[in-house]
Amino acid sequence: MRFAVLLFALLPVVATGTSMTEAIPPHPRTVSLEAATPPRTASFALIIGVNRSHEPDQPALRFADDDAARYLDLFRMLGARTYLLARMDDNTRRLHPQAAAEALDPKHPELASSVKKLGEDIALARSRGVETVAYVVYAGHGNVRNGEGYVSLEDGPLTGQMLSSDVVGKLGADRVHLIVDACYSYFLAYSRGPGGQRRPLPAGFTRAVGLALADNVGLLLSTSSARESHEWEAFEAGVFNHEVRSGLFGAADADGDGQVSYREIAAFVERANAAIPNERFRPQLHARPPKDSELLVDLRPGMERRLEVDGTQGAHYLLEDANGVRLAEFHNAPGQSLSLLRPPPRGPVFLRRVGDEAQEYALPTAQDVVRLESLSAEAPRVASRGAAHASFQHIFTLPFGSDTVAGFEFRAPPPLTLTEVSDAGSLRKQLGWGALALGVASAGVGMWATLEARDIRSSVSPDLSQQEAAARNRRIRAYNTTSGVLYGLGGAAVLSGALLFLWPDTDTVPLATLSSDGAALGLTGAF
């Protein structure tokens, strides 16, 4: 797996508070941002996006590379030294040229190299007495084999145990936050035991393993079991990742302290999806903070450039760049003020109020701190993109505020329907090849015995004694018997091998038919 190693942000040692000295008087909610001094912490991020799984039968995703590129931009805004592994498609390269320039292929060799370099960066920071926090972010495919969850790189699986030992363990950071959007990502940190059944998993049936047992590791995992709920064209991103990034832009900071906790991000994502009527399309989340802290991300290093939204302007908003890339989305409750990160001044950024498509707000590029109430609405750049998915239209329709966080409780994920990849198919194929090899060998030896019998028969002449003729006849019969047995064995072995290759991976169903022409008994399945 190749990991994109991007060493851009400084060793983010944030030892001083942000100045934020503008002509604009302090916003009531942001006084804490100005007064507080961020802790002496260095941040690092390892981001992986995989559209194409190593398993050829998995359908390709469209936006895992977009998610990876947007996470790169987000963590760079926060001063994190960031490494990126993703194979960008043409559209993503156009929208995110910096990410495209830095990204390495998402394969195991590049992953190992990036982890080594990132571990060296972290070790250097720790040697200087700086606390270190690392973010490991994955967007792509996931599955379960023999009770163990894994995600896909382009050249093979990355299991929960490999993530624990070969990635998290080798980084050596004081705290690690694992953010994963993939099918069955819950099973990267929790095991259900071996087996290949498809059935709902009852509560309490799983047990913590590896990542879930590490006190310094926090988990933010999408627990949805159906990939169809993960991507949406209107976002050009994964739904779960879009919601998480929106919260990390500052929309989930309900108490206004410039930090997002696990409780805040979990409540934010749950609230964003609460109005979706069909649970099938409602992204689920498992959040578990590290043992010693609920803090997920400190936004203060990036809050020198921010958008302030007063609580009197509570509504559903979209923050987009000039290319229409949706950077963040939020719906602040009445009375809930918030401060939102703003990208570096590389181009215009626009704020649009959902339901009021006739106007939008252009954020001044040169001004660091912008208040929404100071902006003038203008005509939108583009017309509406058309009707969105009926279920995902409900995302962010409910307002989010401090009351939402106060009423939130961490809980176990709902029962999951698990279709597990089993090793049975692989073992069956191995046995099939063995049976075919035995069949070919048996047929070969049988042919040799037939030829030997033929040679003996051709050597019989009328002048042989009766005793010698009888002996040769016994040898001929012995060779013929041997060849017959070997032909039968070979045929059975070849037939067995063919059946092992063709035997259905799905459940078989007994089949019986009865008619005036006769009866039949057999099995049916998907061959």
PLY file of the C-alpha trace (Angstrom):
ply
format ascii 1.0
element vertex 527
property float x
property float y
property float z
element edge 526
property int vertex1
property int vertex2
end_header
0.00 0.00 0.00
1.44 3.39 -0.87
1.01 6.16 1.59
1.13 9.74 0.48
3.66 11.38 2.69
2.92 15.05 2.91
5.11 17.04 5.20
3.58 20.43 4.96
2.39 21.74 8.24
5.02 22.74 10.67
5.72 20.46 13.60
2.62 22.03 14.99
3.86 23.26 18.32
1.20 25.72 19.29
2.52 27.52 22.31
0.80 30.87 22.00
-2.77 31.97 21.65
-4.09 33.46 18.44
-3.99 37.22 18.31
-7.20 37.87 16.37
-6.70 41.62 16.59
-9.12 43.17 14.14
-11.14 46.34 14.10
-14.22 44.21 14.70
-15.15 44.19 18.40
-14.99 40.81 20.14
-17.89 38.52 19.39
-19.65 37.48 22.64
-19.09 33.78 21.94
-15.45 34.05 20.91
-14.04 35.72 24.00
-12.89 32.30 25.21
-11.02 31.79 21.92
-9.12 35.02 22.41
-8.36 34.57 26.10
-7.34 30.93 26.15
-3.83 29.74 25.36
-3.80 26.52 23.35
-1.80 23.72 24.94
1.72 22.92 23.80
0.72 20.15 21.44
1.96 18.99 18.05
-0.58 17.47 15.66
-0.03 14.91 12.91
-2.38 13.25 10.46
-2.23 10.15 8.27
-5.05 10.13 5.72
-6.01 7.22 3.44
-8.65 7.23 0.72
-9.32 4.09 -1.36
-11.88 4.04 -4.16
-10.96 0.58 -5.47
-10.70 -2.32 -3.05
-8.12 -5.09 -3.37
-11.12 -7.42 -3.71
-12.23 -7.33 -7.36
-15.87 -8.10 -6.58
-16.25 -4.90 -4.54
-17.83 -2.03 -6.52
-15.62 1.02 -6.87
-16.41 4.06 -4.76
-16.49 7.54 -6.27
-15.60 9.95 -3.50
-13.13 8.33 -1.08
-10.34 10.27 -2.81
-12.35 13.50 -2.44
-12.81 12.79 1.27
-9.07 12.25 1.68
-8.25 15.52 -0.12
-10.70 17.50 2.03
-9.35 16.00 5.25
-5.88 17.05 4.07
-7.07 20.65 3.72
-8.79 20.55 7.12
-5.81 19.24 9.08
-3.47 21.62 7.28
-5.66 24.51 8.47
-5.09 23.23 12.01
-1.31 23.13 11.53
-0.98 19.35 11.45
1.87 17.69 9.62
-0.08 15.54 7.20
0.64 12.50 5.05
-1.78 11.43 2.33
-2.38 8.12 0.55
-5.00 8.18 -2.20
-5.29 7.64 -5.93
-7.03 10.74 -7.26
-9.40 10.56 -10.21
-9.42 13.30 -12.85
-12.14 15.37 -11.21
-10.48 15.28 -7.80
-7.13 16.29 -9.29
-8.77 19.35 -10.83
-10.52 20.35 -7.61
-7.62 19.55 -5.26
-4.32 20.11 -7.12
-2.25 20.29 -3.92
-3.53 16.93 -2.69
-3.00 15.43 -6.14
0.60 16.65 -6.12
1.38 15.08 -2.76
-0.66 11.88 -2.67
1.02 8.48 -2.80
-0.75 5.32 -3.93
-2.73 3.63 -1.12
-0.65 0.45 -0.95
1.18 -1.40 1.81
4.78 -0.36 0.97
3.82 3.33 0.88
1.87 2.92 4.11
4.86 1.43 5.88
7.14 4.18 4.58
4.74 6.94 5.63
4.21 5.46 9.09
7.99 5.29 9.55
8.48 8.94 8.57
5.52 10.12 10.61
6.80 8.13 13.61
10.17 9.87 13.28
8.42 13.27 13.26
6.46 12.36 16.37
9.55 11.05 18.14
11.35 14.33 17.42
8.48 16.35 18.88
8.37 14.18 22.00
12.12 14.48 22.48
11.57 18.24 22.71
8.98 17.85 25.44
5.99 18.45 23.18
2.78 16.47 23.63
1.79 14.71 20.40
-1.59 13.81 18.96
-2.02 11.80 15.74
-5.10 11.40 13.55
-5.47 8.28 11.39
-8.28 8.78 8.88
-9.58 6.16 6.44
-12.28 6.39 3.75
-13.00 3.35 1.59
-14.03 -0.29 1.75
-14.37 -2.50 4.81
-15.40 -6.06 5.58
-15.01 -8.90 8.09
-13.17 -12.21 7.75
-13.14 -14.86 10.48
-14.46 -12.43 13.04
-11.84 -9.74 12.36
-12.62 -6.45 10.65
-10.42 -5.01 7.93
-10.30 -2.13 5.48
-8.88 -2.30 1.97
-5.76 -0.95 0.43
-5.29 -1.38 -3.29
-2.94 -4.31 -2.81
-4.42 -6.10 0.19
-6.35 -5.86 3.45
-5.43 -3.74 6.45
-6.86 -5.53 9.48
-7.70 -4.07 12.85
-4.69 -5.88 14.32
-2.42 -4.44 11.62
-3.79 -0.97 12.29
-3.11 -1.47 15.98
0.44 -2.85 15.70
1.80 -1.56 12.37
0.24 1.90 12.32
-0.95 3.17 15.71
1.73 1.31 17.67
4.58 2.47 15.45
3.48 6.11 15.45
4.19 6.35 19.16
1.98 9.41 19.72
0.67 10.33 23.16
-2.88 10.12 21.80
-4.25 8.71 18.55
-7.69 9.39 17.08
-8.94 6.86 14.53
-11.64 8.14 12.15
-12.96 5.48 9.75
-15.79 5.55 7.23
-16.07 2.03 5.80
-18.47 -0.88 5.94
-18.26 -2.75 9.25
-15.56 -0.40 10.58
-16.83 -1.18 14.09
-15.16 -4.59 13.78
-11.71 -3.03 13.43
-11.80 -2.57 17.19
-14.31 -5.20 18.31
-14.38 -8.91 17.52
-17.41 -11.19 17.31
-15.57 -14.50 16.98
-15.16 -16.71 13.90
-17.91 -17.75 11.58
-19.47 -16.99 8.22
-23.15 -16.56 8.99
-25.36 -13.70 7.87
-27.44 -12.61 10.83
-28.10 -9.67 13.15
-25.52 -9.37 15.90
-27.15 -9.22 19.32
-26.11 -6.58 21.82
-23.11 -7.59 23.88
-22.03 -10.26 21.41
-18.83 -8.42 20.47
-15.72 -7.95 22.59
-13.02 -5.29 22.58
-9.74 -6.19 20.89
-6.57 -4.37 19.86
-7.51 -0.76 19.17
-10.41 -0.73 21.62
-8.14 -1.89 24.46
-5.59 0.92 24.01
-6.19 3.66 26.58
-4.58 6.35 24.40
-6.68 5.58 21.30
-9.98 7.28 20.51
-12.45 5.80 18.02
-14.83 7.55 15.66
-16.26 4.81 13.46
-19.08 4.62 10.97
-21.08 1.53 11.94
-23.33 1.37 8.89
-23.31 -2.05 7.25
-24.57 -0.97 3.81
-22.26 1.07 1.63
-25.18 2.64 -0.24
-25.73 4.99 2.69
-22.16 6.28 2.67
-21.84 8.37 -0.48
-24.03 11.06 -1.95
-23.45 12.96 -5.18
-24.70 16.25 -3.77
-21.83 16.16 -1.27
-19.34 14.63 -3.72
-18.15 12.93 -0.54
-19.06 10.25 1.95
-22.06 11.28 4.04
-20.42 10.34 7.35
-17.15 12.05 6.44
-18.95 15.21 5.31
-20.77 15.39 8.63
-17.63 14.76 10.67
-15.64 17.38 8.76
-18.48 19.88 9.16
-18.35 19.35 12.90
-14.56 19.68 12.95
-14.81 22.99 11.08
-16.36 24.26 14.32
-20.05 23.56 13.80
-19.99 20.90 16.57
-18.34 23.23 19.12
-21.53 23.75 21.10
-19.93 25.32 24.19
-17.78 27.74 22.18
-14.46 26.85 23.81
-12.65 26.38 20.49
-12.43 22.62 20.95
-14.56 19.71 19.71
-15.05 16.81 22.09
-16.13 13.27 21.29
-19.47 13.98 22.92
-19.98 17.07 20.76
-19.06 15.41 17.45
-21.17 12.32 18.21
-24.18 14.45 19.16
-23.62 16.62 16.07
-23.57 13.67 13.64
-26.52 11.98 15.31
-28.54 15.19 15.19
-27.63 15.77 11.54
-29.16 12.40 10.60
-32.04 12.27 13.06
-34.62 13.52 10.54
-33.88 10.82 7.94
-37.04 8.67 8.04
-35.54 5.46 6.66
-32.99 3.92 9.04
-31.38 2.18 6.08
-30.04 5.54 4.91
-29.23 6.91 8.36
-25.47 6.83 9.02
-24.62 5.45 12.45
-21.59 6.29 14.53
-19.58 4.68 17.31
-17.63 7.20 19.37
-15.26 6.23 22.18
-12.78 8.82 23.49
-9.33 7.96 24.87
-9.30 7.08 28.53
-7.81 10.33 29.81
-9.55 12.95 27.64
-12.74 13.55 25.65
-10.99 16.10 23.43
-11.04 15.19 19.74
-9.59 18.30 18.10
-8.39 21.72 19.20
-9.57 24.29 16.66
-7.83 27.29 18.19
-4.66 27.05 16.08
-6.79 27.66 12.98
-9.24 30.19 14.39
-7.26 33.26 13.34
-9.34 32.98 10.16
-12.94 32.31 11.05
-16.54 32.97 10.23
-18.73 34.03 13.15
-22.44 33.24 13.03
-24.57 34.91 15.68
-27.26 32.91 17.44
-29.93 35.26 16.13
-29.23 33.89 12.65
-29.90 30.25 13.32
-30.56 28.38 10.06
-29.28 25.62 7.76
-26.14 26.81 5.93
-23.67 25.50 3.34
-20.08 26.71 3.09
-18.65 26.22 -0.42
-15.63 27.30 -2.43
-15.70 28.82 -5.90
-15.67 25.34 -7.49
-18.82 24.30 -5.65
-16.91 22.00 -3.26
-19.00 21.75 -0.09
-16.55 22.50 2.72
-18.96 22.35 5.65
-22.63 22.29 6.52
-24.41 23.18 9.73
-27.74 24.15 11.25
-27.28 26.20 14.39
-30.23 26.36 16.75
-31.77 29.74 17.66
-29.49 31.39 20.19
-26.57 29.07 19.31
-23.63 31.14 18.08
-20.66 29.44 16.46
-17.25 30.14 14.95
-16.24 28.28 11.80
-12.78 27.72 10.36
-12.06 29.44 7.06
-9.62 28.17 4.43
-6.46 30.14 3.58
-7.10 33.09 1.22
-6.48 31.15 -2.00
-9.87 31.97 -3.50
-13.41 33.07 -2.72
-15.62 31.17 -0.31
-19.41 31.43 -0.21
-22.05 30.84 2.43
-25.52 29.82 1.30
-28.65 29.50 3.40
-30.59 26.34 2.49
-34.15 27.17 1.43
-33.12 30.65 0.30
-31.58 29.76 -3.05
-31.98 33.26 -4.49
-28.98 34.66 -2.62
-25.66 33.80 -1.05
-22.90 35.54 0.90
-19.36 36.01 -0.42
-16.79 35.96 2.38
-14.09 38.63 2.01
-10.79 36.95 1.16
-8.44 39.41 2.84
-10.35 39.78 6.09
-9.43 37.17 8.72
-12.48 37.43 11.00
-15.83 37.74 9.23
-19.23 38.11 10.85
-22.23 36.88 8.98
-24.36 39.87 10.01
-21.86 42.21 8.35
-22.20 40.54 4.93
-24.55 41.54 2.13
-26.42 38.91 0.19
-25.90 38.68 -3.57
-27.20 36.64 -6.47
-26.00 33.00 -6.45
-23.20 31.93 -8.79
-24.99 28.87 -10.14
-28.50 27.56 -10.32
-29.69 24.78 -8.06
-28.11 21.42 -8.72
-31.52 19.78 -9.03
-33.48 17.45 -6.80
-31.39 15.63 -4.21
-31.85 12.16 -2.84
-35.16 11.94 -0.97
-33.56 10.57 2.18
-30.38 12.63 2.32
-32.34 15.87 1.84
-33.23 15.53 5.50
-29.61 15.83 6.68
-29.04 18.90 8.90
-32.73 19.85 8.84
-32.83 19.73 12.66
-30.98 22.52 14.52
-27.97 21.71 16.68
-27.04 23.42 19.93
-25.71 22.97 23.42
-28.99 21.35 24.54
-28.36 18.58 21.97
-24.96 17.85 23.49
-26.30 17.96 27.04
-28.89 15.32 26.21
-26.51 13.04 24.30
-25.36 9.72 25.75
-22.65 7.43 24.40
-24.14 4.06 23.54
-23.35 0.82 21.82
-24.06 0.60 18.10
-27.35 -0.93 16.95
-27.44 -4.61 15.91
-25.59 -5.00 12.63
-26.40 -7.40 9.81
-23.07 -8.95 8.95
-22.19 -10.74 5.75
-18.78 -12.07 6.56
-16.08 -13.08 4.13
-15.01 -16.58 5.12
-11.92 -18.59 4.27
-14.16 -21.51 3.30
-14.11 -20.51 -0.37
-10.32 -20.34 -0.42
-9.98 -23.73 1.32
-12.49 -25.24 -1.08
-10.47 -24.05 -4.06
-7.28 -25.51 -2.58
-9.02 -28.85 -2.14
-10.37 -28.56 -5.67
-6.89 -28.10 -7.13
-5.66 -31.03 -5.06
-8.48 -33.25 -6.34
-7.77 -32.26 -9.94
-4.06 -32.99 -9.46
-4.90 -36.42 -7.98
-7.23 -37.12 -10.88
-4.57 -36.27 -13.47
-1.94 -38.36 -11.64
-4.31 -41.33 -11.35
-5.17 -41.12 -15.04
-1.47 -40.98 -15.90
-0.60 -44.06 -13.86
-3.68 -45.85 -15.24
-2.52 -45.12 -18.78
0.93 -46.53 -17.92
-0.69 -49.73 -16.60
-2.79 -50.02 -19.79
0.29 -49.65 -21.98
2.18 -52.24 -19.91
-0.68 -54.71 -20.33
-0.69 -54.05 -24.06
3.07 -54.64 -24.31
2.81 -57.95 -22.49
-0.08 -59.05 -24.69
1.86 -58.21 -27.87
4.81 -60.27 -26.64
2.75 -63.45 -26.31
3.70 -65.99 -29.04
2.40 -69.51 -29.85
5.68 -71.14 -28.81
5.34 -70.03 -25.16
4.85 -72.75 -22.64
1.45 -73.05 -21.02
2.92 -72.05 -17.65
4.58 -68.92 -19.09
1.42 -67.94 -20.98
-0.65 -68.26 -17.79
1.83 -66.04 -15.87
1.68 -63.36 -18.55
-2.11 -63.47 -18.57
-2.13 -62.93 -14.78
0.12 -59.88 -15.22
-2.12 -58.54 -17.97
-5.19 -58.93 -15.74
-3.37 -57.26 -12.86
-2.40 -54.26 -15.01
-5.92 -54.03 -16.43
-7.43 -54.14 -12.93
-4.98 -51.52 -11.72
-5.67 -49.24 -14.68
-9.42 -49.63 -14.20
-9.19 -48.69 -10.53
-6.93 -45.74 -11.33
-9.23 -44.53 -14.12
-12.18 -44.69 -11.72
-10.23 -42.90 -8.99
-9.02 -40.26 -11.42
-12.51 -39.66 -12.76
-13.93 -39.33 -9.26
-11.14 -36.95 -8.26
-11.66 -34.76 -11.34
-15.42 -34.69 -10.71
-14.85 -33.84 -7.05
-12.46 -31.05 -8.00
-14.98 -29.62 -10.46
-17.73 -29.72 -7.83
-15.48 -28.00 -5.28
-14.81 -25.20 -7.75
-18.46 -24.88 -8.74
-20.08 -25.39 -5.34
-22.18 -22.33 -4.46
-20.92 -19.77 -1.96
-24.51 -19.10 -0.99
-26.75 -21.43 0.98
-27.92 -24.51 -0.92
-31.56 -25.57 -1.01
-32.81 -29.16 -1.41
-34.72 -29.61 -4.65
-37.17 -32.45 -5.34
-39.38 -32.90 -8.39
-41.99 -35.54 -9.15
-43.81 -35.99 -12.45
-45.26 -38.69 -14.67
-41.85 -39.02 -16.31
-40.01 -39.75 -13.08
-38.52 -38.10 -10.02
-35.39 -36.10 -9.27
-33.59 -35.11 -6.11
-30.77 -32.57 -5.87
-29.50 -29.26 -4.54
-29.85 -25.78 -5.91
-27.65 -22.76 -5.28
-25.83 -19.91 -7.03
-23.03 -21.41 -9.13
0 1
1 2
2 3
3 4
4 5
5 6
6 7
7 8
8 9
9 10
10 11
11 12
12 13
13 14
14 15
15 16
16 17
17 18
18 19
19 20
20 21
21 22
22 23
23 24
24 25
25 26
26 27
27 28
28 29
29 30
30 31
31 32
32 33
33 34
34 35
35 36
36 37
37 38
38 39
39 40
40 41
41 42
42 43
43 44
44 45
45 46
46 47
47 48
48 49
49 50
50 51
51 52
52 53
53 54
54 55
55 56
56 57
57 58
58 59
59 60
60 61
61 62
62 63
63 64
64 65
65 66
66 67
67 68
68 69
69 70
70 71
71 72
72 73
73 74
74 75
75 76
76 77
77 78
78 79
79 80
80 81
81 82
82 83
83 84
84 85
85 86
86 87
87 88
88 89
89 90
90 91
91 92
92 93
93 94
94 95
95 96
96 97
97 98
98 99
99 100
100 101
101 102
102 103
103 104
104 105
105 106
106 107
107 108
108 109
109 110
110 111
111 112
112 113
113 114
114 115
115 116
116 117
117 118
118 119
119 120
120 121
121 122
122 123
123 124
124 125
125 126
126 127
127 128
128 129
129 130
130 131
131 132
132 133
133 134
134 135
135 136
136 137
137 138
138 139
139 140
140 141
141 142
142 143
143 144
144 145
145 146
146 147
147 148
148 149
149 150
150 151
151 152
152 153
153 154
154 155
155 156
156 157
157 158
158 159
159 160
160 161
161 162
162 163
163 164
164 165
165 166
166 167
167 168
168 169
169 170
170 171
171 172
172 173
173 174
174 175
175 176
176 177
177 178
178 179
179 180
180 181
181 182
182 183
183 184
184 185
185 186
186 187
187 188
188 189
189 190
190 191
191 192
192 193
193 194
194 195
195 196
196 197
197 198
198 199
199 200
200 201
201 202
202 203
203 204
204 205
205 206
206 207
207 208
208 209
209 210
210 211
211 212
212 213
213 214
214 215
215 216
216 217
217 218
218 219
219 220
220 221
221 222
222 223
223 224
224 225
225 226
226 227
227 228
228 229
229 230
230 231
231 232
232 233
233 234
234 235
235 236
236 237
237 238
238 239
239 240
240 241
241 242
242 243
243 244
244 245
245 246
246 247
247 248
248 249
249 250
250 251
251 252
252 253
253 254
254 255
255 256
256 257
257 258
258 259
259 260
260 261
261 262
262 263
263 264
264 265
265 266
266 267
267 268
268 269
269 270
270 271
271 272
272 273
273 274
274 275
275 276
276 277
277 278
278 279
279 280
280 281
281 282
282 283
283 284
284 285
285 286
286 287
287 288
288 289
289 290
290 291
291 292
292 293
293 294
294 295
295 296
296 297
297 298
298 299
299 300
300 301
301 302
302 303
303 304
304 305
305 306
306 307
307 308
308 309
309 310
310 311
311 312
312 313
313 314
314 315
315 316
316 317
317 318
318 319
319 320
320 321
321 322
322 323
323 324
324 325
325 326
326 327
327 328
328 329
329 330
330 331
331 332
332 333
333 334
334 335
335 336
336 337
337 338
338 339
339 340
340 341
341 342
342 343
343 344
344 345
345 346
346 347
347 348
348 349
349 350
350 351
351 352
352 353
353 354
354 355
355 356
356 357
357 358
358 359
359 360
360 361
361 362
362 363
363 364
364 365
365 366
366 367
367 368
368 369
369 370
370 371
371 372
372 373
373 374
374 375
375 376
376 377
377 378
378 379
379 380
380 381
381 382
382 383
383 384
384 385
385 386
386 387
387 388
388 389
389 390
390 391
391 392
392 393
393 394
394 395
395 396
396 397
397 398
398 399
399 400
400 401
401 402
402 403
403 404
404 405
405 406
406 407
407 408
408 409
409 410
410 411
411 412
412 413
413 414
414 415
415 416
416 417
417 418
418 419
419 420
420 421
421 422
422 423
423 424
424 425
425 426
426 427
427 428
428 429
429 430
430 431
431 432
432 433
433 434
434 435
435 436
436 437
437 438
438 439
439 440
440 441
441 442
442 443
443 444
444 445
445 446
446 447
447 448
448 449
449 450
450 451
451 452
452 453
453 454
454 455
455 456
456 457
457 458
458 459
459 460
460 461
461 462
462 463
463 464
464 465
465 466
466 467
467 468
468 469
469 470
470 471
471 472
472 473
473 474
474 475
475 476
476 477
477 478
478 479
479 480
480 481
481 482
482 483
483 484
484 485
485 486
486 487
487 488
488 489
489 490
490 491
491 492
492 493
493 494
494 495
495 496
496 497
497 498
498 499
499 500
500 501
501 502
502 503
503 504
504 505
505 506
506 507
507 508
508 509
509 510
510 511
511 512
512 513
513 514
514 515
515 516
516 517
517 518
518 519
519 520
520 521
521 522
522 523
523 524
524 525
525 526
